[in-house]
Amino acid sequence: MMKCLVIKENSEETLHSNGVIKQKEQQVMESFSAFFSLSLLLPLLLGLQLTPVSARKSYIVHMKERHDPSVHPTHFDWYTSMLSSSPHSLLYAYTSVYNGFAATLDPQQLHALRTSDSVLGVYEDTLYKLHTTRTPEFLGLQAHSGFWEDLHQASHNVVIGVLDTGVWPESQSFDDSQMPQIPTRWRGTCDSAPDFDPSLCNNKLIGARSFSKGYQMASAKSRKPRDLASPRDGDGHGTHTASTAAGSVVSNATLLGYATGTARGMAPQARVAAYKVCWTDGCFASDILAGMDQAIQDGVDVLSLSLGGSSSVPYYFDAIAIGAFAAVERGIFVSCSAGNTGPRSGSVANVAPWIMTVGAGTLDRDFPAYATLGNGKRFAGVSLYSGEGMGDEPVGLVYFSDRSNSSSSICMPGSLDPETVRGKVVVCDRGLNARVEKGTVVRDAGGVGMILANTAMSGEGLVADSHLVAAVAVGENEGDEIREYASMDPNPTAVLSFGGTVLNVRPSPVVAAFSSRGPNGVTAQILKPDVIGPGVNILAGWSGAVGPSGSEDTRKTRFNIMSGTSMSCPHISGLAALLKAAHPDWSPSAIKSALMTTAYTHDNTESPLRDATGEEALSTPWAYGAGHVNPQKALSPGLVYDASTQDYIAFLCSLNYSLDHLRLVVKHPDANCSTKFADPGDLNYPSFSVVFGTNKVVRYTRTLTNVGEAPSVYDVAVSAPSSVEITVNPNRVSFTEVGERQTYTVSFVSNRSVNDSAASAFGSIMWSNEEHQVRSPVAFTWTYF
């Protein structure tokens, strides 16, 4: 009997954050999180049983058999029968994503279920975390284009389900004045709550539900006030992501004078259904599964999840991967954020191959600000400060460089001496506490301004914030010079100034420093992330319950500017909705392939994509995957790499999963490994990740499906590092019909020198003709030296 236990208890301790780069930095917590996860994982690997420490906890129970209506009329009846001693402990009865339920169990109930022949596995509830006026133009989605207008009209029938912190229904981004009646196939509803009337929904916002039983159970003993069970967004994150994906057109959108223009989502005519699964303490697996389960039943076409957990959890322990498998099996496209723990190698999350994993890049828009020092040097940074400013007169500059009191150098609450700070600009190192909080600490100590200086951890990556004190964020190199000046000059001074909004910035896009990176920590043979999209300084709708910089901010604004892979994910969700409208017969994997194989890898200066970790650093596919999305080309990719549910099952079997593990992911109780790939890399994926171990030759087979013109002919071109030889057979493929398939084999031969210390390299394989270029990135890894 297999015993499944997710390595996480309902507590304040969490896996790495995958949400917006807005509040808490993760530098200190990452090392603790890694140790915490490992300390729990080792007993599992050794076959030991972990003992729950409290009387009742919430668990997710996976049943072996299907529901038998002749014995139990409903799933609910079946599951409550399993809890005969305490039927009221049932939290959720899943029907679409899972054969099972979530419940609060005491140790005796837990033991009974784990030893039951009807139960496949029981594991504890897991905590996940949360991971535009310019982006439509940047992506080529001009509103005046007749083609795009026609496509937007077609997207009336496409529904995007957003699992997040809920929705602010009064936002103009959900205005339905241009929307026809709701499609008759839609089965969703809007919940009623003390602060949410279902009548607030309309022909644009057609669903608003909340799922909080996992959160309520976990916070039962907390002294903090519990969130109200309501779809209303008290955080802002959910409203921002939903309006990014499919917000209606709103004129004169701005954040306190910044980024003024017309705001619209990627698919402004698509429908939105909001599923609130994230609360003050995070997003619990039981609630996420319940939200996905309901979204599938409601009839969504796209699922957007800007949240995630560990970067190395097996798929059968990953609630998002399990729920996404059920969704993709039903033709629903699933887009997830890659995480915000970059640039650390191997940090990418949501890596299941049936999920579109999205990293973040910059726009060609910036919000420049400047720090001019008393020595005459002027340093450029960014800021969204909208107050009165400092004027033109320099003031004193202070940096607390004493390593014995490092809390002052990072401007932790209560760490600054008012006598030293009053009337001065303070240099604050980035890290540990929230960026905006640092400015508040400076203001409260009497300071008049802040220079937020990056350290080696954040490199040259900059994120603009709506500070409550005059503040400029600068990169690591500029920060080092400013720190040295403030520490060494006998009378250091500075003055801060602000440059508003600037467009057509070059180079762009640049891969964001925070965007999580490969290689894939679960399956090295699958390259992740898949693509990058706009995720830095994104303007979108906002909640009226919270200020632009958080709960302590009393300012109110209809829109906010945020950064994170949480912001890039809904961009791709909206683009997938447009592709779904244009090609309703395409599978989720075909849509993913179209977005990947048409992505670009050069910026607007014709240089290879740069990385924000360094001023001249070039990025790699471990940061940007196939590249930055290009929606215009994705609409007509020519060829796609398609994959079916059976292909994904064969992929899971290639990981040598037991049948019990397989059936934790695949809902069918008769799922088996009668067909399996010899190697996980044999999955018909639009990219390649080649691992050279003791083997110096790796061969994969891929199948191309023609979705372009017929007849058509494509020739192959390869780009390979000097350490690898790539051979493709055949080197030309011909198609006489739309939908026709052709297969090719590619051989990768390592001729790496024994003196070569490089453990990785990159290349590409591209099929092209006069109309199309179908490009696949290739990442190479050597595990021997």
C-alpha positions in Angstrom: 0.0 0.0 0.0 1.5 3.3 -1.1 1.5 6.1 1.5 1.6 9.6 0.0 2.4 12.6 2.1 3.0 16.1 0.8 6.0 17.6 2.4 4.3 20.6 4.0 2.1 21.2 7.0 -0.5 23.8 7.5 1.7 26.4 9.0 3.4 29.8 8.3 6.4 27.9 6.9 6.1 28.0 3.1 7.8 26.7 0.0 9.5 29.3 -2.3 7.3 32.2 -3.4 6.0 32.2 -6.9 4.1 35.4 -6.9 4.4 39.1 -7.5 7.7 40.9 -6.8 5.9 43.4 -4.6 6.2 42.6 -1.0 8.6 40.2 0.7 12.1 39.4 -0.6 13.1 35.8 -0.3 16.9 36.0 0.2 17.1 34.7 3.8 14.1 32.4 3.6 15.3 30.4 0.6 18.1 28.7 2.5 15.7 27.8 5.3 13.1 26.6 3.0 15.5 24.3 1.2 16.7 22.9 4.6 13.1 22.5 5.8 12.0 20.7 2.7 15.0 18.4 2.7 14.6 17.6 6.4 11.0 16.4 5.7 11.9 14.7 2.4 14.7 12.4 3.9 12.3 10.3 6.0 10.1 9.7 2.9 13.1 8.6 0.9 14.1 6.2 3.7 10.5 4.8 3.8 9.8 6.3 7.3 6.4 7.5 8.4 6.1 11.2 9.5 3.9 11.6 12.6 1.4 14.5 12.6 1.8 16.7 15.6 -1.7 18.2 16.0 -5.0 16.5 16.6 -6.7 17.4 13.3 -5.3 18.6 10.0 -6.6 18.9 6.5 -5.7 16.2 4.0 -6.4 15.3 0.4 -7.6 11.8 -0.1 -7.3 10.0 -3.5 -9.7 7.1 -4.1 -8.9 4.1 -6.3 -12.3 3.3 -7.8 -14.7 5.4 -9.7 -17.9 6.5 -8.0 -20.6 3.8 -8.2 -24.1 5.5 -8.3 -25.8 2.1 -7.4 -24.1 2.1 -4.0 -23.9 5.9 -3.3 -26.2 8.3 -5.2 -23.5 11.1 -5.3 -19.8 11.6 -4.8 -20.6 13.5 -1.6 -22.5 10.5 -0.2 -19.6 8.2 -1.2 -17.0 10.4 0.5 -18.9 11.0 3.6 -19.4 7.3 4.0 -15.6 7.0 4.2 -15.8 9.5 7.2 -18.7 7.8 9.0 -17.4 8.7 12.4 -17.2 12.4 11.4 -19.0 13.2 8.2 -19.0 17.0 8.9 -15.2 17.0 8.5 -15.5 16.8 4.7 -14.2 20.0 3.1 -14.5 19.3 -0.7 -15.7 16.5 -2.9 -13.8 16.6 -6.1 -15.3 15.4 -9.4 -13.2 16.6 -12.3 -9.6 17.0 -11.2 -9.6 14.1 -8.8 -11.3 10.9 -7.7 -11.3 12.0 -4.1 -11.9 14.6 -1.4 -10.4 17.0 1.1 -11.2 16.6 4.8 -10.0 17.3 8.3 -8.8 14.2 9.9 -7.6 13.1 13.3 -4.8 10.5 13.6 -7.2 7.6 13.9 -9.2 8.6 10.7 -5.9 9.2 8.9 -4.7 5.7 9.8 -8.0 4.1 8.7 -7.9 5.8 5.3 -4.3 5.0 4.7 -4.9 1.3 5.3 -8.2 1.2 3.3 -8.2 -0.8 0.1 -10.3 1.9 -1.5 -7.8 4.6 -1.0 -4.9 5.3 -3.4 -3.2 7.9 -1.3 -3.6 10.5 1.5 -1.4 13.6 1.8 -1.4 16.7 3.8 -2.7 20.0 2.4 0.1 22.0 0.8 0.6 25.8 0.9 1.4 27.6 -2.4 2.2 31.3 -2.8 1.3 34.0 -5.2 4.0 34.5 -7.8 -1.7 47.0 -19.3 -1.4 50.3 -21.2 1.7 49.4 -23.1 1.9 45.6 -23.5 -0.7 45.3 -26.3 1.3 47.7 -28.5 4.6 46.0 -27.5 3.2 42.6 -28.5 1.7 44.0 -31.8 -1.9 43.8 -30.8 -2.9 47.3 -32.1 -6.5 48.1 -31.5 -6.9 49.8 -34.9 -6.0 46.6 -36.8 -9.1 45.2 -38.5 -7.7 41.7 -38.2 -7.3 41.9 -34.5 -10.7 43.4 -34.1 -12.2 40.4 -35.9 -10.3 38.1 -33.7 -11.4 40.0 -30.5 -15.0 39.5 -31.7 -14.5 35.8 -32.0 -13.1 35.7 -28.5 -16.5 36.5 -27.0 -17.0 32.7 -26.8 -13.7 32.1 -24.9 -13.7 32.1 -21.1 -10.5 32.6 -19.1 -10.6 31.2 -15.5 -8.3 33.1 -13.2 -7.3 31.3 -9.9 -6.0 34.1 -7.6 -7.0 36.4 -4.8 -10.5 37.1 -6.2 -11.8 40.1 -8.1 -12.9 43.7 -7.6 -16.0 43.7 -9.8 -16.5 47.5 -9.8 -13.2 47.9 -11.8 -13.7 49.5 -15.2 -11.6 46.6 -16.6 -14.7 44.4 -16.2 -17.1 46.8 -17.9 -19.5 44.8 -20.2 -20.9 47.5 -22.4 -19.3 46.0 -25.5 -20.1 42.4 -24.6 -22.9 40.2 -26.1 -24.9 37.8 -24.0 -23.1 35.0 -22.0 -22.6 31.8 -24.1 -25.4 29.4 -23.3 -22.9 26.6 -22.6 -21.6 28.5 -19.6 -22.4 26.7 -16.3 -20.7 29.0 -13.8 -22.2 31.4 -11.2 -21.3 34.2 -8.9 -21.2 33.6 -5.2 -23.1 35.7 -2.7 -21.2 37.1 0.3 -21.7 39.9 2.8 -19.4 42.1 0.7 -20.2 40.6 -2.7 -23.6 40.7 -4.4 -23.9 38.3 -7.4 -25.5 41.1 -9.4 -22.1 42.7 -9.6 -21.2 40.1 -12.2 -22.2 40.9 -15.8 -21.6 39.8 -19.4 -17.8 40.4 -18.9 -17.2 39.0 -15.4 -19.4 35.9 -15.7 -18.1 33.9 -12.7 -16.8 34.8 -9.2 -16.4 32.0 -6.7 -14.4 31.5 -3.5 -12.8 28.4 -2.0 -11.5 28.9 1.5 -12.1 25.7 3.5 -8.4 24.7 3.4 -7.4 28.2 4.5 -10.1 28.3 7.2 -8.9 25.0 8.6 -5.3 26.0 8.6 -6.0 29.4 10.3 -8.5 28.0 12.9 -6.0 28.6 15.7 -4.5 31.8 14.4 -4.9 35.0 16.4 -5.0 37.0 13.3 -8.4 38.1 11.9 -9.5 35.6 9.3 -10.4 36.6 5.7 -14.1 36.8 4.8 -15.2 33.9 2.6 -15.9 36.0 -0.5 -14.9 36.4 -4.1 -14.0 40.0 -3.5 -10.3 40.9 -3.9 -8.9 42.6 -0.8 -5.3 42.2 -2.1 -5.3 43.5 -5.6 -3.3 40.7 -7.2 -6.3 38.8 -8.6 -7.8 41.9 -10.1 -4.5 42.8 -11.7 -3.9 39.4 -13.3 -7.5 39.0 -14.5 -7.5 42.5 -16.1 -4.1 41.8 -17.7 -5.5 38.6 -19.4 -8.9 40.0 -20.5 -9.6 43.5 -19.2 -11.9 45.7 -21.2 -10.7 48.8 -22.9 -10.3 51.7 -20.4 -9.3 55.2 -21.4 -7.1 57.5 -19.4 -5.8 54.6 -17.2 -2.8 55.6 -15.0 -1.1 55.0 -11.7 -0.8 58.4 -10.0 0.3 60.0 -13.3 2.5 57.2 -14.5 2.0 55.1 -17.6 -1.0 57.1 -18.7 -2.9 55.7 -21.7 -5.6 53.3 -22.8 -5.6 50.1 -20.8 -6.8 46.8 -22.2 -6.1 43.1 -21.6 -4.6 40.8 -24.1 -8.1 39.4 -25.0 -10.3 42.4 -24.2 -13.5 40.7 -25.5 -13.0 37.4 -23.8 -15.0 36.5 -20.7 -13.5 36.4 -17.2 -14.3 33.9 -14.4 -12.6 34.5 -11.1 -11.9 31.7 -8.6 -10.6 33.0 -5.3 -8.2 30.3 -3.9 -5.6 32.6 -2.3 -5.9 34.2 1.1 -3.8 36.1 3.7 -1.7 33.0 4.5 -1.3 31.9 0.9 -3.0 29.4 -1.4 -3.8 25.9 0.0 -3.8 22.8 -2.3 -7.2 21.7 -1.2 -8.6 25.2 -2.2 -6.7 25.3 -5.5 -8.0 21.8 -6.5 -11.5 22.9 -5.6 -11.2 26.0 -7.7 -9.8 24.0 -10.7 -12.4 21.4 -10.2 -15.2 24.0 -10.4 -13.6 25.9 -13.3 -13.5 22.7 -15.4 -17.2 22.0 -14.6 -18.1 25.6 -15.3 -16.7 25.4 -18.8 -13.6 27.6 -18.9 -11.4 27.4 -22.0 -8.2 28.8 -20.4 -6.9 28.5 -16.8 -4.5 31.1 -15.5 -2.6 30.5 -12.3 0.0 33.1 -11.1 1.0 31.0 -8.1 3.1 28.0 -7.3 5.1 25.9 -4.9 8.3 24.0 -4.9 10.6 23.7 -7.9 11.3 20.0 -7.3 8.1 18.3 -6.2 7.2 15.1 -8.2 4.1 15.6 -10.4 2.1 13.2 -8.2 2.6 15.5 -5.2 1.9 18.7 -7.1 -1.7 19.8 -6.8 -1.4 22.3 -9.7 0.1 19.7 -12.0 -2.6 17.2 -11.1 -5.4 19.7 -11.6 -3.8 21.0 -14.9 -3.6 17.4 -16.3 -7.4 17.0 -15.8 -8.0 20.4 -17.5 -5.7 19.7 -20.4 -7.3 16.4 -20.9 -10.6 18.3 -21.5 -9.1 20.7 -23.9 -8.4 23.5 -21.5 -5.1 25.5 -21.9 -3.3 26.0 -18.6 -0.8 28.8 -18.1 1.3 29.2 -14.9 4.0 31.6 -13.6 7.5 30.2 -13.5 8.3 31.8 -10.2 10.2 34.8 -8.8 13.3 33.1 -7.3 15.7 33.9 -10.1 18.4 34.2 -11.1 19.1 31.1 -9.0 19.7 28.1 -11.3 17.1 25.4 -11.1 14.5 27.6 -9.4 11.7 27.3 -12.1 8.3 26.0 -10.8 5.2 24.6 -12.5 7.3 22.4 -14.8 4.8 19.8 -15.8 5.0 19.5 -19.7 1.2 19.9 -20.0 1.5 23.3 -18.4 2.7 26.5 -20.2 5.4 27.8 -17.9 5.9 31.6 -18.2 9.0 33.6 -17.3 9.2 37.4 -17.3 10.8 40.1 -19.4 10.8 43.9 -19.6 8.7 46.2 -21.8 10.1 49.1 -23.9 8.6 51.4 -21.3 10.4 52.7 -18.2 10.0 55.1 -15.3 13.4 56.7 -14.9 14.6 58.4 -11.8 18.0 59.8 -10.9 20.3 60.2 -7.9 22.8 63.0 -8.2 25.7 62.9 -5.7 27.7 65.7 -4.2 30.8 64.6 -6.2 28.9 65.4 -9.4 28.1 61.8 -10.5 24.5 61.1 -11.6 23.1 57.6 -11.4 20.0 56.5 -13.3 17.4 54.2 -11.7 13.6 53.8 -11.6 10.8 54.9 -9.4 7.0 55.4 -9.3 7.1 58.0 -6.6 4.4 60.6 -7.2 4.8 63.0 -4.3 6.2 66.6 -4.2 9.8 65.5 -4.5 12.9 66.9 -2.9 13.5 70.1 -4.9 16.9 70.9 -6.3 19.0 71.4 -3.2 21.2 68.5 -2.2 20.8 67.1 1.3 22.9 64.9 3.5 23.4 61.2 2.5 23.8 58.4 4.9 24.6 54.7 4.6 24.9 52.4 7.7 27.8 50.3 6.6 28.6 48.9 10.0 28.3 45.1 9.5 27.7 44.6 13.2 24.3 46.3 12.7 23.3 45.0 9.2 19.6 45.6 9.9 20.3 49.3 9.5 21.9 48.8 6.1 18.8 47.1 4.8 16.5 49.6 6.7 14.5 47.1 8.8 11.7 48.6 10.9 13.1 50.3 14.0 16.7 50.1 12.8 17.4 53.7 11.9 18.6 56.3 14.3 16.4 59.4 13.8 19.1 61.8 15.0 21.4 60.5 12.2 18.7 60.2 9.5 16.5 63.3 10.0 16.4 65.5 6.8 18.7 63.2 4.8 18.6 60.6 2.0 19.3 57.1 3.2 20.9 54.3 1.2 19.1 51.1 1.8 20.4 47.7 0.6 17.7 45.6 -1.2 16.7 42.4 0.5 14.8 40.6 3.2 12.0 43.1 3.9 9.7 44.7 1.3 11.1 47.5 -0.9 8.3 50.0 -0.2 8.6 49.2 3.6 12.2 50.3 3.5 11.1 53.8 2.3 8.4 53.9 5.0 11.1 53.1 7.6 13.2 56.0 6.3 10.3 58.4 6.4 9.2 57.4 9.9 12.8 58.1 11.1 12.7 61.6 9.6 14.5 60.9 6.3 13.4 62.8 3.2 14.5 60.3 0.6 15.9 56.8 -0.1 18.3 55.2 -2.6 17.3 51.5 -2.9 20.5 49.8 -3.9 20.7 46.3 -5.4 23.2 43.8 -4.0 24.8 40.8 -5.8 21.6 38.8 -5.2 19.5 41.1 -7.4 22.2 42.3 -9.8 21.1 44.9 -12.2 17.4 44.0 -12.3 15.2 47.0 -11.4 11.6 47.1 -10.3 9.7 50.4 -10.0 7.6 50.9 -6.9 5.0 53.4 -5.8 7.0 54.6 -2.8 5.6 56.8 0.0 8.9 58.7 0.2 11.0 60.1 -2.5 13.0 57.1 -3.7 15.2 55.8 -6.5 16.0 52.1 -7.1 19.5 51.5 -8.7 21.4 48.4 -9.8 24.2 46.7 -8.1 27.1 48.5 -9.8 25.6 52.0 -9.2 24.7 50.9 -5.7 28.3 49.9 -5.0 29.6 53.3 -6.1 26.9 55.2 -4.1 27.7 53.0 -1.0 31.4 53.7 -1.3 30.8 57.5 -1.7 28.4 57.6 1.3 30.8 55.7 3.5 34.1 57.4 2.5 33.2 61.1 1.7 33.4 63.3 4.8 30.3 65.2 3.8 28.2 63.1 1.4 25.1 64.7 -0.2 22.5 63.7 -2.8 19.4 65.0 -4.5 16.8 62.8 -6.2 14.8 63.6 -9.3 12.1 61.8 -11.3 11.6 61.5 -15.1 8.0 60.3 -15.5 7.2 57.8 -18.2 9.5 57.0 -21.2 8.7 54.8 -24.2 10.7 53.0 -26.9 13.4 52.0 -24.4 16.3 50.1 -25.8 17.3 47.3 -25.4 14.0 45.5 -24.8 12.9 43.0 -23.8 15.4 42.0 -21.2 14.9 38.9 -19.1 14.0 40.0 -15.6 16.5 39.1 -12.9 13.8 37.7 -10.6 12.4 35.4 -13.2 13.0 31.8 -12.1 15.4 29.7 -14.2 16.0 26.2 -15.4 17.2 23.6 -15.6 14.0 21.7 -14.7 14.4 20.2 -11.2 11.8 17.5 -11.8 12.5 16.3 -15.3 15.8 17.4 -16.7 14.8 16.3 -20.2 12.0 18.9 -20.4 13.2 22.5 -21.0 11.5 25.1 -18.7 10.4 27.8 -18.7 8.6 27.6 -22.0 8.6 31.3 -22.9 8.8 34.7 -21.4 6.2 37.5 -21.6 5.9 41.1 -20.3 6.3 40.9 -16.5 8.1 44.1 -15.3 6.2 47.3 -14.4 2.9 46.2 -15.8 -0.2 48.5 -15.4 -3.5 46.8 -14.9 -6.7 47.0 -12.8 -6.6 47.2 -9.0 -8.7 46.6 -5.9 -10.4 49.5 -4.2 -9.6 47.8 -0.8 -5.9 48.4 -0.8 -3.4 51.1 -1.7 -0.9 50.6 -4.6 2.0 49.7 -2.2 0.0 47.5 0.2 -2.4 47.5 3.1 -0.6 50.4 5.0 -1.0 52.7 1.9 -4.1 54.9 2.2 -3.9 56.1 -1.4 -6.6 54.8 -3.7 -6.1 54.1 -7.4 -8.1 52.3 -10.1 -4.9 50.8 -11.6 -1.5 49.7 -10.3 1.9 48.9 -11.7 3.3 45.5 -10.5 6.2 43.2 -11.5 6.6 39.4 -11.3 6.0 36.3 -13.3 2.5 36.7 -11.9 2.1 39.5 -14.4 3.7 37.7 -17.4 1.5 34.6 -16.9 -1.9 36.3 -17.6 -0.4 37.9 -20.8 0.1 34.4 -22.2 -3.3 33.3 -20.9 -4.9 36.1 -22.8 -2.9 35.3 -25.9 -4.0 31.7 -25.7 -7.6 32.8 -25.6 -7.0 34.7 -28.9 -5.4 31.6 -30.4 -8.4 29.5 -29.2 -10.8 31.9 -30.8 -8.8 31.8 -34.1 -8.3 28.0 -34.0 -11.1 26.5 -31.9 -10.0 23.0 -33.0 -6.5 23.3 -31.8 -5.5 21.3 -28.7 -3.8 23.0 -25.7 -0.4 21.5 -26.8 -0.9 22.9 -30.3 -1.5 26.4 -28.9 1.5 26.0 -26.6 3.6 24.9 -29.6 2.5 27.9 -31.7 3.5 30.3 -29.0 6.9 28.6 -28.4 8.1 27.9 -32.0 7.4 31.5 -33.1 8.9 33.2 -30.1 11.9 35.5 -30.8 15.3 35.5 -29.2 16.6 38.9 -30.2 15.7 42.3 -28.8 14.9 45.6 -30.5 18.6 46.3 -31.0 18.9 43.0 -32.9 21.1 41.7 -30.1 20.5 38.3 -28.5 18.2 38.7 -25.5 20.1 40.2 -22.6 19.7 39.3 -18.9 19.0 41.9 -16.2 21.5 40.1 -13.9 24.3 42.1 -15.5 24.7 45.2 -17.7 26.1 43.2 -20.7 25.0 39.7 -19.7 23.4 37.6 -22.5 20.6 35.3 -21.5 20.0 31.7 -22.3 17.0 29.3 -22.9 17.2 28.3 -19.2 15.9 31.9 -18.5 13.7 32.5 -21.5 12.8 29.0 -22.9 11.9 29.3 -26.5 12.0 33.1 -26.3 9.7 36.1 -26.0 6.2 35.5 -27.3 5.2 36.9 -30.7 1.4 36.7 -31.0 1.2 37.8 -34.6 3.4 34.9 -35.8 1.8 32.5 -33.3 -1.5 32.8 -35.1 0.0 31.2 -38.1 2.9 29.0 -37.0 2.9 26.7 -40.1 3.7 23.5 -38.1 3.0 22.5 -34.5 4.3 19.8 -32.1 1.0 18.2 -30.8 0.7 15.9 -27.9 -2.2 13.9 -26.5 -3.2 12.6 -23.1 -1.8 9.2 -24.0 1.5 10.9 -24.8 1.6 12.5 -21.4 0.9 9.2 -19.8 3.7 7.6 -21.7 5.9 10.4 -20.5 4.9 9.8 -16.9 5.6 6.1 -17.3 9.1 6.9 -18.6 9.8 8.4 -15.2 9.4 4.9 -13.8 6.4 5.9 -11.7 4.5 3.1 -10.0 0.9 2.6 -11.1 -0.2 4.2 -7.9 1.9 7.3 -8.6 0.6 7.4 -12.2 -3.0 7.2 -11.1 -2.5 10.1 -8.7 -2.0 12.3 -11.7 -4.2 10.5 -14.3 -7.8 10.2 -13.1 -8.6 7.0 -14.9 -8.3 4.0 -12.4 -7.3 1.7 -15.3 -4.4 3.9 -16.4 -1.3 1.8 -17.1 2.1 1.9 -18.6 1.5 -0.5 -21.5 3.0 2.3 -23.6 5.9 4.2 -22.3 8.8 6.3 -23.7 12.3 5.0 -23.4 13.3 8.5 -22.3 11.3 11.4 -21.0 12.8 13.5 -23.8 10.9 11.4 -26.3 7.7 13.4 -25.5 6.7 15.4 -28.6 7.7 18.7 -27.0 8.4 21.9 -29.0 11.9 22.3 -27.3 14.7 19.9 -26.4 16.7 19.4 -23.2 19.5 16.9 -23.8 21.4 15.4 -20.9 24.7 13.7 -21.6 25.6 11.3 -18.8 27.5 8.1 -19.5 25.9 8.2 -22.9 27.5 10.4 -25.5 24.7 9.9 -28.1 21.1 10.9 -27.5 18.4 10.4 -30.1 14.9 11.8 -30.1 11.9 11.5 -32.4 9.5 14.4 -33.1 6.3 14.6 -35.1 5.3 17.8 -36.9 1.6 18.6 -37.8 0.9 20.9 -40.7 -1.5 23.7 -39.7 -0.4 26.0 -42.5 -0.6 25.9 -46.3 -0.8 22.7 -48.3 1.1 21.7 -50.2 4.2 22.9 -48.4 7.8 22.0 -47.9 10.1 22.7 -45.0 13.9 22.5 -44.7 15.8 22.1 -41.5 18.7 24.3 -40.2 20.6 23.5 -37.0 22.7 25.7 -34.7 25.0 23.7 -32.5 27.8 24.5 -30.0 31.2 23.2 -30.9 30.9 20.5 -28.3 27.9 18.9 -29.9 27.1 17.5 -33.4 23.4 17.6 -34.4 22.0 15.5 -37.2 18.4 15.6 -38.4 16.9 12.9 -40.6 15.2 13.6 -42.9 16.4 17.2 -43.4 13.3 18.1 -45.5 9.6 17.4 -44.8 6.7 17.8 -47.3 3.0 18.1 -46.6 0.2 17.7 -49.1 -2.7 18.3 -46.7 -3.6 20.4 -43.7 -3.4 18.2 -40.6 -0.9 15.8 -42.2 1.9 14.6 -39.9 5.6 14.0 -40.6 8.2 12.5 -38.2 11.9 13.2 -38.0 14.7 11.9 -35.8 17.4 14.1 -34.4 20.8 12.7 -33.1 22.9 14.7 -30.6 26.5 13.5 -30.3 28.7 14.9 -27.6 32.3 15.6 -28.7 33.1 17.6 -25.6 36.8 17.8 -24.8 37.9 16.3 -21.4 39.5 19.8 -20.8 36.2 21.6 -21.4 34.8 22.7 -18.0 31.5 24.0 -19.4 28.6 21.9 -18.0 26.0 23.3 -20.4 25.6 24.8 -23.9 22.7 25.8 -26.2 21.6 25.4 -29.8 18.5 25.3 -31.9 16.6 23.3 -34.6 14.5 25.3 -37.1 12.2 24.1 -39.9 11.5 26.9 -42.4 10.1 27.8 -45.8 9.3 31.2 -47.3 6.3 31.7 -45.0 7.2 30.2 -41.7 10.1 29.6 -39.3 9.4 26.9 -36.7 12.2 27.1 -34.2 13.0 24.8 -31.2 15.6 25.7 -28.6 18.0 23.0 -27.5 19.7 23.0 -24.1 22.6 20.6 -23.4 23.8 19.5 -20.0 26.8 17.3 -19.1 26.6 15.3 -15.9 30.0 13.8 -16.3 33.5 15.4 -16.1 
